């Protein structure tokens, strides 16, 4: 996955490339440096 490090906070849902189940992605950047990354399964 590609993440834009010019946006300080991003949250979106993406399908898993292996099982196709949705995953909620949350990322935080500070001065273009990744400070937090979370990927949580969204049960269907």
Rosetta blueprint (number, residue, H / E / L):
1 X L
2 X L
3 X L
4 X L
5 X L
6 X L
7 X L
8 X L
9 X E
10 X E
11 X E
12 X E
13 X E
14 X E
15 X E
16 X L
17 X L
18 X L
19 X L
20 X L
21 X L
22 X E
23 X E
24 X E
25 X E
26 X E
27 X E
28 X E
29 X E
30 X E
31 X L
32 X L
33 X E
34 X E
35 X E
36 X E
37 X E
38 X E
39 X E
40 X E
41 X E
42 X L
43 X L
44 X L
